[in-house]
Amino acid sequence: LEDFFPAVNIKESEKQFNIELAVPGFSKEDFKISMDGDVLNISAQKKSETEKKEEKYTRKEYSYNSFSRSFTMPANANADSIDA
């Protein structure tokens, strides 16, 4: 299992905050987003496996990538309006 911490950009405008994560290779279905009080939790897990058969041997490789990031939301953030 390989943990990493993706680069994050946080943008603030008059009406919203945008959090962008650089996570190439992940799809929308890999992500889990939740709120715990005023803390926004973003996590993802991706599993892939490959199998290669040649002559008298078989090789099967597994790859797991995961991360979890937490952000304390400012007092003026509306948790009910969180969208991903």
Contacts in CASP RR format, 6 or more apart in sequence:
PFRMAT RR
TARGET T0000
AUTHOR 0000-0000-0000
METHOD contacts of the structure
MODEL  1
LEDFFPAVNIKESEKQFNIELAVPGFSKEDFKISMDGDVLNISAQKKSET
EKKEEKYTRKEYSYNSFSRSFTMPANANADSIDA
1 64 0 8 1.000
1 66 0 8 1.000
2 63 0 8 1.000
2 64 0 8 1.000
2 65 0 8 1.000
2 66 0 8 1.000
3 66 0 8 1.000
3 67 0 8 1.000
4 65 0 8 1.000
4 67 0 8 1.000
5 67 0 8 1.000
5 69 0 8 1.000
6 21 0 8 1.000
6 22 0 8 1.000
6 23 0 8 1.000
6 67 0 8 1.000
6 69 0 8 1.000
7 21 0 8 1.000
7 22 0 8 1.000
8 19 0 8 1.000
8 20 0 8 1.000
8 21 0 8 1.000
8 22 0 8 1.000
8 69 0 8 1.000
9 18 0 8 1.000
9 19 0 8 1.000
9 20 0 8 1.000
10 17 0 8 1.000
10 18 0 8 1.000
10 19 0 8 1.000
10 20 0 8 1.000
10 71 0 8 1.000
11 17 0 8 1.000
11 18 0 8 1.000
11 19 0 8 1.000
11 20 0 8 1.000
12 18 0 8 1.000
17 73 0 8 1.000
17 74 0 8 1.000
17 77 0 8 1.000
19 40 0 8 1.000
19 42 0 8 1.000
19 71 0 8 1.000
21 42 0 8 1.000
21 69 0 8 1.000
23 44 0 8 1.000
23 67 0 8 1.000
25 46 0 8 1.000
26 44 0 8 1.000
26 46 0 8 1.000
26 65 0 8 1.000
28 84 0 8 1.000
30 44 0 8 1.000
30 45 0 8 1.000
30 46 0 8 1.000
31 42 0 8 1.000
31 43 0 8 1.000
31 44 0 8 1.000
31 84 0 8 1.000
32 41 0 8 1.000
32 42 0 8 1.000
32 43 0 8 1.000
32 44 0 8 1.000
33 40 0 8 1.000
33 41 0 8 1.000
33 42 0 8 1.000
33 82 0 8 1.000
33 84 0 8 1.000
34 40 0 8 1.000
34 41 0 8 1.000
35 41 0 8 1.000
35 73 0 8 1.000
35 79 0 8 1.000
35 82 0 8 1.000
37 79 0 8 1.000
38 72 0 8 1.000
38 73 0 8 1.000
38 75 0 8 1.000
38 77 0 8 1.000
38 79 0 8 1.000
39 70 0 8 1.000
39 71 0 8 1.000
39 72 0 8 1.000
39 73 0 8 1.000
40 70 0 8 1.000
40 71 0 8 1.000
40 72 0 8 1.000
40 73 0 8 1.000
40 82 0 8 1.000
41 68 0 8 1.000
41 69 0 8 1.000
41 70 0 8 1.000
42 68 0 8 1.000
42 69 0 8 1.000
42 70 0 8 1.000
42 71 0 8 1.000
43 66 0 8 1.000
43 67 0 8 1.000
43 68 0 8 1.000
43 69 0 8 1.000
44 66 0 8 1.000
44 67 0 8 1.000
45 64 0 8 1.000
45 65 0 8 1.000
45 66 0 8 1.000
46 63 0 8 1.000
46 64 0 8 1.000
46 65 0 8 1.000
46 66 0 8 1.000
47 62 0 8 1.000
47 63 0 8 1.000
47 64 0 8 1.000
48 62 0 8 1.000
48 63 0 8 1.000
49 60 0 8 1.000
49 61 0 8 1.000
49 62 0 8 1.000
49 63 0 8 1.000
50 60 0 8 1.000
50 61 0 8 1.000
51 58 0 8 1.000
51 59 0 8 1.000
51 60 0 8 1.000
51 61 0 8 1.000
52 58 0 8 1.000
52 59 0 8 1.000
52 60 0 8 1.000
52 61 0 8 1.000
53 59 0 8 1.000
73 79 0 8 1.000
END
